Amino acid sequence: MGSYHPESPARLTAISDHLIAQGIDAYFDYHDAPLATFEQLLRVHPAAHLERIKRTSPEAGIAHLDPDTAMCPHTWSAALRSAGAGCLAVDLVMAGKAQNAFCAVRPPGHHAERANAMGFCFFNNIAVAAAHALAAHGLKRVAVIDFDVHHGNGTEDIFKGNDKALMCSIFQHPFYPYSGADNPAPNMCNVPLPAGSGGDEFRSAVADCWLPRLDDFKPQMLFISAGFDAHYEDDMGSMKLFEKDYAWATQQMKDVAARHAGGRIVSMLEGGYVLSALARSVAAHLRVLADI
């Protein structure tokens, strides 16, 4: 997205390098993300949204959709692969070829509304994946879990009022994108947290708010918008989570998936911009997902 933009290629390099350094990279099967099809994208975005993004894609240089969200000549393809990764992950998990899946993708997706790209996001990757599980695999109930420091306004915009989806989220509030706290739809379980909130507040939100709703809903597959910018070291926000908090929350979601969804989880990277904290947090998340 341009020099010095926090949503940079170094994010994925940091994750990969840390997994290798920790000696846990060998525990995973790796897949190259395919390009999402228009059929998959049109389940959550109108054609005009796709056409606008493609039309904005520059032949050279940088083109901005908004002050935060820019495209280079390769962004269109990268965004298609980010969305396609989630669909492939769903197919692999549903076929029993993977116990669960983590999609190390960029650009992220949870700010992309039905008809609006914003907040570094072009297509709503997690919504595309969840809609794929419903449409292509015949599931009746899916849950989206979002622990990014920013509210997943795009995911809420897409799934609000949809009785096949439950969204559970925590986010710093008031904070960008300044939504999620007022009159959410009945299928939204939003828990806004004030700046400075740490592990105790986060764990209380999960235990007291998320888990009862999830157990009542009984999702057949869980999707995690895994943003790690609520970490204490990440100055993108002002929350104080640590790796142990992400590991604990991941275990709670694994337990929910074991009770209701045959263990099926697809997790997709969202935020996380201080490279060391991001890499350590992803590793903690993956250690729990993979039982290592």
KAVENKA-V377460 format. One record per run of one state. SS is the DSSP state (H for helix, E for strand, - for the rest). FROM is the first residue (numbers start at 0). TO is the last residue. Records with the same first field share a line. If there is no record, write none. Layout:
SS = FROM-TO + FROM-TO
This chain:
- = 0-8 + 21-23 + 27-36 + 41-45 + 56-61 + 66-67 + 71-73 + 94-99 + 103-111 + 113-114 + 116-116 + 118-119 + 121-123 + 137-140 + 146-151 + 159-163 + 172-186 + 193-196 + 217-220 + 226-229 + 231-238 + 241-241 + 260-263 + 269-273 + 289-291
H = 9-20 + 24-26 + 37-40 + 46-55 + 74-93 + 124-136 + 152-158 + 198-216 + 242-259 + 274-288
E = 62-65 + 68-70 + 100-102 + 112-112 + 115-115 + 117-117 + 120-120 + 141-145 + 164-171 + 187-192 + 197-197 + 221-225 + 230-230 + 239-240 + 264-268
